[in-house]
Amino acid sequence: MWQETDSIAGSPAPGIDVSAAAIIEEGRLLIVSKKAAPEVFYLPGGKPEPGESAEEALIRELDEEIGVTPTEVAPLAQVRDVAVLEGVPMRLTVFTAAIDRAPRIAAELAALGWTSGSDRYAPLLAPAIRNQVVPLLVRSGLLAG
Ligand SMILES: Nc1nc2c([nH]c(=O)n2[C@H]2C[C@H](O)[C@@H](COP(=O)(O)OP(=O)(O)OP(=O)(O)O)O2)c(=O)[nH]1
């Protein structure tokens, strides 16, 4: 289902897996920052726990982080970059999603915002989001850019 670009068949991918949601409302993408690094913004989500699928992890993390349940979840892309907090290789599995209520900051989050991808948040976005996910959303017609 996912297109793999740089793994050798049969060998596990190095680094960490992270699931994240691209939630767009009124032309803006929902982004969050964590208390551990309040100046870095990225998509809500996190690492799957043992035995959890990427989508199950996403649903759990959205509840824990922003108190919402996704109403429509669809695979968008897998991107590889350096995980901005750990500094290790990361495979980020991104789903598009809608949410059932207004998000609110919970758990370990510092802030929540909505970005066009080219506004004041742009320099604060994690590299995977700024360089890969936002351009993909713009190419897909989901974000004006
Ligand atoms: N959720 C998320 N994490 C991202 C994105 N881009 C990016 O580099 N990361 C990095 C930040 C962290 O280094 C790592 C995710 O770790 P995390 O601390 O948010 O995961 P978690 O909620 O499962 O936390 P924990 O179990 O380690 O406490 O991936 C993104 O768009 N969304």
The ligand as a Tripos MOL2 file, in Angstrom:
@<TRIPOS>MOLECULE
LIG
   32    34     1     0     0
SMALL
NO_CHARGES

@<TRIPOS>ATOM
      1 N1          4.0160   13.8020   15.7820 N.pl3     1 LIG1
      2 C1          4.9470   14.2350   14.9420 C.ar      1 LIG1
      3 N2          6.2560   14.0510   15.2070 N.ar      1 LIG1
      4 C2          7.1330   14.5210   14.3100 C.ar      1 LIG1
      5 C3          6.7580   15.1850   13.1410 C.ar      1 LIG1
      6 N3          7.8790   15.5750   12.4610 N.ar      1 LIG1
      7 C4          8.9370   15.1680   13.1890 C.ar      1 LIG1
      8 O1         10.1300   15.3480   12.9480 O.2       1 LIG1
      9 N4          8.4840   14.5190   14.3040 N.ar      1 LIG1
     10 C5          9.3620   13.9500   15.3080 C.3       1 LIG1
     11 C6          9.3140   14.6560   16.6380 C.3       1 LIG1
     12 C7          9.8290   13.5710   17.5270 C.3       1 LIG1
     13 O2         11.2420   13.5150   17.3680 O.3       1 LIG1
     14 C8          9.1850   12.3280   16.9300 C.3       1 LIG1
     15 C9          7.8260   12.0460   17.5240 C.3       1 LIG1
     16 O3          7.9910   11.8700   18.8510 O.3       1 LIG1
     17 P1          6.8890   12.2450   19.8990 P.3       1 LIG1
     18 O4          7.6020   12.5870   21.1540 O.co2     1 LIG1
     19 O5          5.9400   13.2620   19.3640 O.co2     1 LIG1
     20 O6          6.1280   10.8420   19.9860 O.3       1 LIG1
     21 P2          5.2210   10.3250   21.1540 P.3       1 LIG1
     22 O7          4.0650   11.2770   21.3240 O.co2     1 LIG1
     23 O8          4.8800    8.9300   20.8060 O.co2     1 LIG1
     24 O9          6.1220   10.4900   22.4160 O.3       1 LIG1
     25 P3          6.8630    9.5440   23.4030 P.3       1 LIG1
     26 O10         6.1070    8.2540   23.4460 O.co2     1 LIG1
     27 O11         8.2670    9.4000   22.8860 O.co2     1 LIG1
     28 O12         6.8120   10.3350   24.6700 O.co2     1 LIG1
     29 O13         9.0070   12.6130   15.5510 O.3       1 LIG1
     30 C10         5.3760   15.3820   12.8990 C.ar      1 LIG1
     31 O14         4.9430   15.9860   11.9310 O.2       1 LIG1
     32 N5          4.5170   14.9010   13.8220 N.ar      1 LIG1
@<TRIPOS>BOND
     1     1     2 1
     2     2     3 ar
     3     2    32 ar
     4     3     4 ar
     5     4     5 ar
     6     4     9 ar
     7     5     6 ar
     8     5    30 ar
     9     6     7 ar
    10     7     8 2
    11     7     9 ar
    12     9    10 1
    13    10    11 1
    14    10    29 1
    15    11    12 1
    16    12    13 1
    17    12    14 1
    18    14    15 1
    19    14    29 1
    20    15    16 1
    21    16    17 1
    22    17    18 2
    23    17    19 1
    24    17    20 1
    25    20    21 1
    26    21    22 2
    27    21    23 1
    28    21    24 1
    29    24    25 1
    30    25    26 2
    31    25    27 1
    32    25    28 1
    33    30    31 2
    34    30    32 ar
@<TRIPOS>SUBSTRUCTURE
     1 LIG1         1 GROUP 0 **** ****
